[in-house]
Amino acid sequence: PIMTSLSQSLSQSLSLWLQMPVFWMLIAALFLGLELINRRMVLFLPIAAASLIIAMLLQPLPANWPQWTFAPKSWLGILTLWLLLSLFGSTACTMLRLRRSRRRARRKRLTRAGT
């Protein structure tokens, strides 16, 4: 009985923290800071962007505004959405970076061949 009450308590506190927009803004600030420290790899920027999107989705709106209907209600849904957004953003950044490096390499080859 003690372990079940402890796990329920942890689940409730995790659910509370993951449903607060301020928590996701702090996570975004942390990952933006890590991105600024390590600028050679675009690794932390998509995670920060996903955190900001989650914070926007969880932000309560005034009653007379249209309400978001696709914001997840459970902490598992929030984490899954954050993971998918981060994965999609990382894949997009990696593809853009590869395309950019190929163009740069091609430009170098053409410049060397022209001189």
Summary of the structure (lengths in Angstrom):
residues: 115
radius of gyration: 20.4
end to end distance: 78.8
largest distance: 78.8
contacts: 274
relative contact order: 0.11
helix: 77%
strand: 0%
